[in-house]
Amino acid sequence: MAGWKLVGGDKGLEPGAVVRPDERLAWPKTIGIGAQHVVAMFGATFVFPLLMGLDANLAIMMSGVCTILFLLIVKGKIPSYLGTSASFVGAVAAIRASGGTSAGVTGAILVAGVVLALVGLLVHFVGATALRTVLPPVVSGAVVMLIGFNLAPVVGGTYWPQDPGVAILTMLFTIVAAVGFRGFFSRIAIFLALIFGYVLSWVLDRTAGQIVFPTGAGDTAPHFRVDLDGVAGADWFGLPTFSAPEFHLNFILLALPGVIALIAENTGHVRAVAEMTGDDLDPYMGRALFGDGFGTALASAVGGSPTTTYAENIGVMAATRVYSTAAYYVAAAVAILLGLVPKFGAIVNATPGGVLGGITVVLYGMIGLLGAKIWRENGVDFGNPINLVPIAAGIIIGVGNVTWQIGSEFSLSGIALGSIVAIGGYHLARVIAPKNLREPLSDGRVYEGGTALSAGSVRDPATDGTREDQR
């Protein structure tokens, strides 16, 4: 577009030079950077639709459409790619376990997208500090944690049993790739693990023969790990399959906690970009949340997957120091074109269950531990019962998939109930707690029972005094 200022020219950039969001390199180099962004977002953007039982081709295409809309909404100030969000995977598993169809899934996520967009509007007019008041790090970290750990039964009960041998080898490859590979390749470890597991399964089919482990549908008849029958019949070019959403209140309540995870994710990513570019992006925080919410609602309205800003692409910017939004427009255009290749989608949909088992056992755990990362980075004090008690209850309810049956046709369980307890319980605790628990001292000490405890000390119930914590 004509709005970007060309930098570098024929001489190239000086070592360490930065390309700002409103600048671009020569088009061949910009296309090359855009291709890196495609590779970075690609793995997760089609893995997560697979895990949610949604159309990967449509997810890829809509990620490109939504990225372009996001860049327009933030006026090109926040370079970011909107790929498929993992925040709703747990809710989708719960919806499908309750008999929900893909239409019910996308309807629930669409409402969550609208709620996120409304939060973005509110933040835009009220200010970004309001987010921290309603969803402090102790709460947002807890919701992210229970979203990830609630998925453990999906790994153990659905994916892993389909081929334990391939699952464990894929898991080991994921660990090796994430830790042992260097630079950009370590950032796409999940994508590389999926390729590894896919190829391994294909080779085993031709050397070891068929397996009798249960399929995702529970069928134990002998079968090959990789079924490519659907690939041969798929067209090379064509539109993905669009579908209309359906709305059910109980499914919507399961999806709404994902909004909290998206808020935490988006704010973290925007601040990371602000730190890299040196720009004050707080005035655009509301626009970013609105843009992601609008993208999630739009993608779900046609049967696609929810969206979120992608850390993978932020990593590409950190490595290249090229923050040009022109590269993101290139990546978005490539994604739209990929979505128009049904044969590609058929190959993706043939991914063996054992491969997904090896990936998800790492991926779901990582999602959960992001909650702990939020706590650590924000110095959450679990010595304070305001933080400890309600959050502990919410996490156990979410991870244990505890159910509260309300009447004969409605219930709250798992992620939804756990999030409600964590959020509502925290704010209730703050209302009823004494002032000395609600207001830490300026030097980081906290009052307990009228006594000021130094950092790292805890009350010893045996002596009613204090002792230094030796942990």
Secondary structure as UniProt FT lines:
FT   TURN            2..3
FT   STRAND          5..6
FT   TURN            9..11
FT   TURN            15..16
FT   TURN            21..22
FT   STRAND          23..24
FT   HELIX           27..52
FT   HELIX           56..73
FT   TURN            74..76
FT   STRAND          82..84
FT   TURN            87..88
FT   HELIX           89..97
FT   TURN            98..99
FT   HELIX           102..126
FT   HELIX           129..134
FT   HELIX           137..149
FT   TURN            150..151
FT   HELIX           152..154
FT   HELIX           155..159
FT   HELIX           160..162
FT   HELIX           164..180
FT   HELIX           184..187
FT   HELIX           189..207
FT   TURN            216..217
FT   HELIX           229..233
FT   HELIX           249..255
FT   HELIX           257..277
FT   HELIX           282..284
FT   HELIX           285..301
FT   TURN            302..303
FT   STRAND          307..309
FT   HELIX           311..320
FT   HELIX           325..338
FT   TURN            339..340
FT   HELIX           342..349
FT   HELIX           353..377
FT   TURN            378..379
FT   TURN            382..383
FT   HELIX           385..399
FT   TURN            400..401
FT   STRAND          403..406
FT   TURN            407..409
FT   STRAND          410..413
FT   HELIX           414..432
FT   HELIX           435..438
FT   TURN            442..443
FT   STRAND          446..448
FT   TURN            449..450
FT   STRAND          451..453
FT   TURN            455..456
FT   STRAND          457..460
FT   TURN            461..464
FT   STRAND          465..468
//
